[in-house]
Structures are given as structure tokens and as C-alpha cells.
């Protein structure tokens, strides 16, 4: 009986806690309103590059993020595509790029590429969020595009 309790404590509890923590982080990244403990700022020091205004379905949207903010030399990047032609807007896909260390300026994701296939015509928005090393504040930028 003691062995069963140890097995539950050693294997099941960490799995449950990781799902809870992961769900919390994902919901914060997808929400439109920042957590009260987090500082969000939309800044001219971050922009989405390599993206067109118009695409023809089906097509892959490929983009990078250019950062020139000295307070963000390393962090986690989340890029989310939203279908804004529906109400409420709906997430089509999200990609996370962790530990993006680029110095005081650079283009991220490093050694990777953001790519999202869009098959349905409509109005879309690509939102990029760069969290600092501590996860307490983040920069955000957005680019609107049309898929015909």
C-alpha cells in the first residue's frame, strides 16, 4: 500500500502540475488582456518582418520579428495567427520559440522559422509577443493581412 502512494506522488502529481502550469502559460499568451502582474507594452522597437499584406489561399505565412529594445536581450517569443473575420476572433495557430537570445537587437526566431498555413480566405492578424527572461513583462506587435 505504501508503494502505491509513493508511485502516485512520484509520477502522477508532477504530470498533473505540469499540465496546470502549461495551460496557465498558454492562456496568458493567447489572452488579449495581460495578467495584472505583467507589464505589456506595444513598442516601435519590435516589428513583424517578411510578411505581405495579401495572400492567396492556400498559402504559408512566413515571418520574422525584428527587435531593437536593449531591455530585451533574451526571451521567449510567441507568434499567434488569429482569424479576425469571425466574432470573436479565433486562433488559427500558435508557435513558441524559447530562449531567443539576440543581444540588444536582432531578428528572431533564431535558427528557426515561423510558418503557418492558411487555407481559408478571410481577414487575419499575426500577433507577436516577446516575454523578458523573467516572464514579468512583454513587448507585443501586430500585423493584419488578407487571404483571398
Secondary structure, DSSP 8 states (H G I E B T S, - for coil): -HHHHHHIIIIIHHHHHHHHHHHHHHHHHH-SS--TT-EEEE-TTEEEES--SEE-SSEEEEEEEEE--TT-SEEEEEEEEEETTSSS-EEEEEEEEEEEE-TTSEEESTT--EEEEE-S-EEEEEEEEEEETTSSEEEEEEEEEEE-
